[in-house]
Amino acid sequence: MTDYSRRRFLGALGAGTVASAGFTQPVAAQETPVVEMGNNYFDPIGLRIEPGATVRFELAAGTHSATAYENRIPSGASAFDSGVVSSGGFEHTFEAPGTYDYYCIPHKSVGMVGRIVVGSPGGPAEESPIPDGDVPDSDAIVEQGAIAYGSTTGDDENSGDGMMGPGRGSGPGMMNGRNGGRVGGLPFVGGALGVVGLVGGLLYWALGRDDAPSRRDDSAMETLQRRYARGEIDEAEFRNRRNRLLKNRER
């Protein structure tokens, strides 16, 4: 190879290396954080991002929404709402710094909520406890970057003992010390125990008496609750079967 050919080869190789490096870096920078929407949980339940970042809410199981509390987002921020989705996902770009609390429309009553801190904590969400369920403390979110659903409590300043089922996200974190901590278990435990309490109250109201239902009905109800908690049946089917069991007990 002549000196001229060697110089052309090395020059082309160097240019290719620079181009490759320039191409690789923006791809890494554009990585979009994902929040999974599963059976009655967002995972991670606490997430910290930079202003201008886009978050994708990805459906993992069931039918859910990612809906901001309009009175728990920073002043001037736009309130996002995916609507109820049964497939795919939803993306939102967070521009204004501060704390954003959000919930799932069909499952807000069972505590399906989440928190995103953009830059640093701030805004109405920091002034009062979230009205449904529990979210991680904002300082813990900033410190850890992402907190998995169901992480064990680490800040007991104003919290009482509770239960929240874990998800499949990142490592342990602190649950909201202002709103009450929850100790993690398996992914479906929190939802299942919430359903047990709900069904127990409905049974007491529907039956209007103190005598215990039959062992057979108890077994059927427990089986139904476990199947729902594992995601084997959706919420509509769960409610229909539960209502049939309740009606059978009234006879």
C-alpha positions in Angstrom: 0.0 0.0 0.0 1.4 3.4 -1.0 1.7 6.3 1.6 -1.2 8.1 -0.2 -3.4 5.0 0.0 -2.5 4.4 3.6 -3.4 8.0 4.5 -6.8 7.8 2.7 -7.5 4.5 4.5 -6.6 5.9 8.0 -8.5 9.1 7.3 -11.7 7.1 6.3 -11.3 4.9 9.4 -11.1 7.9 11.7 -14.1 9.6 10.1 -16.1 6.4 10.5 -15.1 6.2 14.2 -16.2 9.8 14.8 -19.5 9.3 13.0 -20.2 6.1 14.9 -19.5 7.8 18.3 -21.7 10.8 17.3 -24.5 8.4 16.3 -24.3 6.3 19.5 -24.4 9.1 22.1 -27.8 10.7 21.0 -29.4 7.2 21.0 -28.5 6.6 24.6 -29.6 10.1 25.6 -33.0 9.6 24.0 -33.9 6.5 26.1 -37.5 6.9 27.4 -38.3 5.8 30.9 -41.2 3.4 31.1 -43.8 3.0 33.9 -45.7 -0.3 33.7 -49.4 -0.3 34.4 -50.2 -3.8 35.9 -52.9 -5.3 38.1 -53.7 -2.3 40.4 -50.1 -0.8 40.4 -47.8 1.5 38.5 -44.1 0.3 38.5 -42.0 2.1 39.3 -44.4 3.9 41.6 -41.9 6.7 42.1 -39.8 8.1 39.2 -37.4 11.1 38.9 -36.7 12.7 35.5 -35.3 15.9 34.1 -37.5 18.7 32.7 -38.3 18.0 29.1 -38.1 14.2 29.4 -40.8 12.0 28.0 -42.3 9.1 30.1 -44.0 6.1 28.5 -46.8 4.5 30.5 -46.9 0.9 29.1 -49.8 -1.5 29.7 -48.6 -4.8 31.3 -52.0 -6.3 32.3 -55.6 -5.3 32.5 -57.2 -2.0 31.5 -55.9 1.2 33.1 -55.2 4.9 32.7 -52.5 7.3 33.7 -54.4 10.4 34.8 -52.9 13.4 36.6 -54.6 15.0 39.6 -55.3 18.4 38.3 -54.7 19.9 41.8 -51.5 17.9 42.4 -49.2 19.1 39.6 -46.9 22.2 39.4 -48.5 25.5 38.6 -48.6 26.1 34.9 -48.1 22.4 34.0 -50.5 20.6 31.7 -52.6 17.8 33.3 -52.0 14.6 31.3 -54.7 11.9 30.9 -54.2 8.8 28.8 -57.9 7.8 29.1 -58.7 4.2 29.8 -56.5 2.0 27.5 -56.7 -1.8 27.1 -53.6 -2.2 24.9 -50.3 -0.4 24.0 -49.4 2.7 26.0 -49.3 6.4 26.4 -46.5 9.0 26.4 -46.3 12.4 28.0 -43.5 15.0 28.1 -42.9 16.7 31.4 -41.8 20.3 30.9 -42.4 22.1 34.2 -40.3 21.2 37.3 -42.0 19.9 40.4 -44.0 16.9 41.7 -46.7 15.2 39.7 -49.2 12.8 41.3 -51.4 10.6 39.1 -53.9 7.7 39.3 -55.7 5.1 37.3 -59.3 6.0 36.6 -60.8 2.4 37.0 -58.6 1.5 40.1 -58.2 4.8 42.0 -60.5 3.4 44.8 -58.0 0.5 45.4 -55.0 2.8 45.6 -53.5 2.6 42.1 -51.5 5.8 42.2 -48.0 7.0 41.3 -45.6 10.0 41.6 -43.1 11.6 39.2 -40.6 14.3 40.3 -39.4 16.5 37.5 -36.1 18.0 38.5 -36.8 18.7 42.1 -39.9 18.4 44.4 -42.4 21.2 44.5 -45.9 22.3 44.0 -49.3 21.4 45.5 -48.5 17.6 45.7 -46.0 18.4 48.4 -48.5 20.3 50.6 -50.9 17.5 51.5 -51.1 13.7 51.4 -52.3 12.0 48.2 -56.0 11.3 48.6 -55.9 7.7 47.3 -53.4 5.0 48.2 -49.7 5.8 49.0 -46.7 7.1 47.0 -43.0 7.3 47.8 -41.6 10.3 49.5 -40.3 12.8 46.9 -36.8 13.1 48.6 -36.4 9.3 48.3 -37.4 9.4 44.7 -34.8 12.1 43.9 -32.2 10.2 45.8 -32.8 6.8 44.2 -34.1 7.9 40.8 -36.8 5.2 40.6 -38.6 3.3 43.3 -40.3 0.0 42.6 -43.9 -0.6 43.5 -44.1 -2.4 46.8 -40.7 -1.3 48.2 -40.4 -1.5 51.9 -40.8 1.6 54.1 -37.8 3.6 55.1 -39.3 6.8 56.4 -41.7 6.3 59.4 -41.9 9.9 60.4 -45.7 10.1 60.2 -46.6 6.6 58.9 -48.5 3.7 60.1 -48.0 0.1 59.1 -49.8 -1.1 56.0 -49.4 -3.3 53.0 -48.6 -2.7 49.3 -47.8 -5.5 46.9 -44.6 -5.2 45.0 -44.0 -4.9 41.2 -41.3 -6.0 39.0 -39.3 -2.7 38.9 -36.0 -1.6 40.4 -34.6 -2.0 43.9 -35.9 -1.1 47.3 -37.1 2.4 48.2 -38.9 4.5 50.8 -42.7 4.8 50.8 -44.3 8.1 51.6 -43.6 9.0 55.2 -46.4 11.6 55.2 -49.0 9.3 53.8 -48.2 6.0 55.6 -45.8 3.3 54.6 -46.6 -0.1 53.2 -44.5 -3.3 53.5 -43.9 -5.2 50.3 -45.0 -8.8 49.5 -45.7 -10.5 46.2 -47.0 -8.4 43.3 -50.6 -9.4 43.8 -50.8 -9.3 47.6 -51.7 -5.6 48.0 -54.5 -5.8 45.4 -55.8 -9.1 46.8 -55.9 -7.9 50.4 -57.7 -4.7 49.3 -60.3 -6.8 47.5 -60.7 -9.0 50.6 -61.5 -5.9 52.7 -63.9 -4.5 50.1 -65.7 -7.8 49.7 -65.9 -8.3 53.5 -67.7 -4.9 53.9 -70.0 -5.7 51.0 -70.9 -9.1 52.5 -71.7 -7.5 55.9 -74.0 -4.9 54.2 -75.6 -7.3 51.8 -76.3 -10.1 54.3 -77.3 -7.8 57.2 -76.6 -10.4 59.9 -73.6 -11.6 61.9 -73.7 -15.4 61.1 -70.8 -16.6 58.9 -71.5 -17.7 55.3 -71.2 -21.3 54.4 -67.7 -22.8 54.0 -68.4 -23.6 50.4 -69.3 -20.0 49.5 -66.2 -18.8 51.4 -64.0 -21.1 49.3 -65.6 -20.0 46.0 -65.2 -16.3 47.0 -61.5 -16.8 48.0 -60.8 -18.7 44.7 -62.4 -15.8 42.8 -60.3 -13.2 44.6 -57.1 -15.1 44.0 -57.8 -15.4 40.2 -58.6 -11.7 40.0 -55.4 -10.8 41.9 -53.3 -12.9 39.6 -54.8 -11.3 36.6 -56.5 -14.4 35.3 -59.9 -12.6 35.0 -60.5 -8.9 34.4 -62.4 -6.6 36.7 -65.7 -6.8 34.9 -65.8 -10.6 35.1 -64.7 -10.4 38.8 -67.5 -8.1 39.7 -70.1 -10.2 37.8 -69.0 -13.4 39.5 -68.8 -11.8 42.9 -72.4 -10.4 42.5 -73.6 -13.9 41.6 -72.0 -15.3 44.8 -73.5 -12.6 46.9 -77.0 -13.2 45.4 -76.7 -17.0 46.1 -75.9 -16.3 49.7 -79.0 -14.1 50.1 -81.3 -17.0 49.1 
